């Protein structure tokens, strides 16, 4: 197999995953047609792999694709990222998308340990200070109220997250208190749900003036997904235990998508303290499930354009490959390919 692109002559790269084809960082394969390409990362052109070890390599790619949980598919093409950065593009009927707990388990567990450590450190420091001041001024209650006041002021002023809407403009900036006041709301039209957040704009730096915004904005569609991706990690707290992640995965598998999950969580908490669907009041599994779905939705949106481009490139490469194979492949090999098509 050649190691440079036939079109731009740049290196195709290498991989240590597929022994029969150690060339390439992105491979495309069509199991039914018996086609295999190395996609150049420089010019995005598809280089047809010689037939010598093509079928064996395709079988390896197919197994890797099926074993990989992080994959995305449309009706005609799928994309999977396997170990060591190798990407596989599968041509053909889409496999049923799977959602794996391990993908988020380590991430949530790491965040949980960090938050527990921070909370424990702050708690020990606060307790020590209370004991010391109590010995000096003899008023634990007054000190406790003082600590509460400082904590509330910090939550009102400290910026927790900021993000830009799909249409651009000034970024929305939310303090910790703003995030706690954000909620899931049923849209006035009765169709679907949105995310309601305080409309705080134009704040630079890590702190705001602490005043509560008088207006709120309800985000829908991709903006709502973006908002959830920023809000949920802020209210994560100590959520992320193995049991909670398992329950979240079950909720994700039962839901048909983010919209259905938003609907269920938006109605469960209706009228809760007069704040329908308050995000900070959701149970830990619900918050984790929403975060998983929001992350998946964002990645699917990002990959959607790439998959469409890959599909167009594949159709062009397929026409050329069909011509090349008819000229070079013996009749007995054609019979093998036909049998593979029948087995699909």
N, C-alpha and C positions, 0 to 999 in steps of 0.2 A: 504494500500500500504506500502510495506517495505521501510525503509528510508536509508538502506545501500545497496551497490552494491552486487549482488549475486556472483560476481566473485572475487573481490578484498576486499570486506567487508568495503571499505571506504564509508564515507557519500556521499549520492547523492545530498545533498544540499536542499534548499527550495526555494519556490517562493510565492509571494503574489498576483500573477496575475490570476491564474486559481484556483478557489475555489474547484472544484471537484478533483484536483490533485495538492496539494500544495508542492509536492515533486519534486525535480529536477530543474536544471538550464538550461538543454538542453533537449527538448522533441522531439521525432520523431513520426510522425503519417502518416498512409496510409488511406485516407478516403474511398477508394474503397474496401479495404480488411478489414477495421475495426480493424486495428492493431495500437497499441500505445506502445511506449517504452520510458524509461528514460535512457538517455545516461550518463554513468559515466564519469565525468571530469578527474578522476584519471587514469583509465585504458582504457577508450574509448569503453567499452563493452556496449551492448544494453540490458537493463533489460525490459522484457515484462511486461506490466502492467496487473493486473488481470481484468477480464471482467466486474466486478461489475458496474463501472461507465465509462467504456471505451468509449462507443459511445457518451455519453454526453460530455466527455472531448474532443473527436476528433472534435465534432461540434464546441466547443469553440475554439480549436486550429485553425481550418479552418477559422473561422471568424476573429480571430486575425491575421492570416497570410495574409488574403485578405485585411485587413484594414491597414497593415503595409507597408509603402512606401519603407523602406530600406530592400529590399529583392533581392536575386540573384537566378537564376534558370538555370538548364541545362535541357536536355530532360526528365530526370527521377527523378530529385531531386532538391529541393529548400531550401534555408536557409534564415531565417528572424530573425532580432533582434528586439524584442519588448521592452516595458518599463521594468525598474528595472533589466536589464541585462539578461532577459530570452531569450533563443534562441529556435526557432522552425525549425525543419527539416521536410519538407513536401515531401512525396513520391507520385509520380504520374506525369501526364502531367504538364509541366511547365506553370505557369501563365504568361501572357504578362508583361514583365518588365515595371515598371512605374518610372517616374522621378518626384520628388516632389520639388517644389520651396522652401518649408519650410525648407528642409534639409540644404540648403545653405543660405537662406535668413538671418537668425540670424548671421551666421558666417561672411557673407559679410558686413552686416550692422555694426557689431561690429568693423570690420577692418576699415570701412569707417569712423566711428566716431573717432577712434583712430588717423587715418591719418589726419583728419580735425583738431583735437585738436592739434596734433604736428605741423601741418602747420600753424595754427593760432598763436600758441605760438611763433614759430620761426619768423613769420611775424611781430608780435607786438614787439618782441625784436629787430629785425632788424630796424624797423621804429623808435623806440626810440633811437637806437644807431645813426642812420642817422641824426636825429634831433639834437642830442647832439653834434656830430662831425661837423655838418654843422655850428653850432654856434661857434665852436672852430676854424675850419680851413676854413670855408666858401666855401666848394666844395662838394656838394652832388653828382655830377657826378663822381668825382674821388672815392668817397666812394662806390658808386654803382658798379663801375668797380671792385673795390677791393673785394666786396662781391661776385660778379660773379666769380672772379678768385678763391676765397676760396671754393666756392660751387663746381666748376668744378674739382678742385684738390681733394676735398673730394670724389666726385663721382668716380674719376679715381682710388683712392687708397683704399677706404673703401670696404671691402669684403661684398657682398650682399648675396651670397649663395654658397654652395659647395655640390657636390654630386658625388657618385661613379657609374661608368658604370656597366652594367650587368656582364661583363667579369672581373671586379675587376680592380686592378691597382691603380695608384695615383688618388686622387679625382680631378675632374675639379673644379676650383675655379674662380668665376666670381665677378668682382666689379660691382658697379651700372652702370658704363659706359659700361662695357662688356654686361650687360643685355640689355641696351638700344640699343646696336649694334647687338643683336641676331635677327635672322629672320627665317621665314618659307621659304624653298626653294623647288622647284621641283627637284626631283632626276634626274641625268644625264641619267638614263635608261628610263626615261619617265613614270615609274610606281611608283606612290605614291609621298609622300612628306617627307622631313626631316626637322630637326631643326638645323640651322647653328649657332654656337657659337664660340667666340674666344677661342683658345686652350691655356688656362692658367693652368699650372700644378704645383704641388709641392709647393704651397704657404701655409704657416702656419700662424696662428694668424689672426687678424682682418683687417690688411692692407697689400697691395702689393706695388711694386715700382712705380705704376702708368703708366708704359710704356705699350703701346698697343701691344698685341701679334701679331706677324707677320703672324701666321698661324691660320686657322680656321678649325673646325671639324664639319662634318655634321652627326648628330645622327639620327638613324632610329629605327623603331620598339619600343621595350620597353624602350630603352635608350631615344628616343625622348619623350615618355610619361613621363618618369622621369624628363627630362629637363623641359618640360612645367610645371610640377607640382611645380618646384622650381623657374622658371623664372616669371610666371604670377603673383604670389603674390607680387613680387618686384615692378612690374610696375602697380600694382592695383590702386595706388593713392586714389582718392575719389570715385572710382567706387563702386557700391553696393547699390544704391538707390532701392526702391521697384520697380519703373518703369524699371530700367535697369535690375534687376533680372528677372522680368516678360518677357522682351524682350529676355533675354538670354535663358530662359526656352523654349520659342517658337522656337528659333534657334536650341536648342538641340533636341526638339521633331521632327523638320523637317529634321534634319540630320540623316543619317543612322548609323553614328558612328563618331569616332574621325578622321578617315582617310578622310571621306567626308567633315567634317568641316575644316580640314587642307587644303584640296584642294580648297574650296571656299574662305577661307581667304588668301591663298597663291596667288590666281589669282587676287583677288580684288585689291591688293596693288602692283601688278607687276609694276616695273619701277617707283615706288614712290621714288623720290629723289635717284634713282639708287640703292635702297636697297629693292629688292623684298620681300614682306611679312614681313616687319619689325614689330616685335611683339609690341614694344612700341608705334607704330603708329596706331594700331588697335583701333577701337571704343570700348567704355566701355562694351556694351553688348557682342561683339565678344570675348573680353578677358575673361569675366565672363563665357561665354558658353564654351570656350576652357578649362578653369580651371575646370569646372564641369565635362566635358567629360574626361579630363586627370585623375581626381580623381576617376571617375567611372571605367575607364580602369585599373588603378592601383589596385583598390580593387577587380575587377573581376579576375585579374591575381593572386592576393594573394589567393582568395577564390577558384580558379579553382582546385588547388591541394587538398584543404580540401574537396571540394565537391566530387572529385573522390574517395578519401579515404572513405568518408561517404557512397558513393554508394556501394563500395565493402563491407563495414561493414553491410550495410542494406541487401544485398543479402544473406550474411551468417546468419544474424538474422532472415530473412524472412523464410528460410528453417526450422529453429528450431521452429519458431512461428507457422508455418503451421502444424507441427507435434503436438505441444502442444494444439493447438485449436481443432484439430480433436479428440483428446482424452478427452477434457474437455467441449466442447461447445455442448449444446443440439441441436436437429434437428431444432426446431423452430427458434433458434438464427441463424442457418445457412441460413434459409429462409430470415431472416431480412438482413443478409449480402448480399445475392444474389440480393435482391431488391435494396440495396444501389449501387451495381455495375451497375445495369441497369439504375439508375438515373444519373450516371456520364456522 
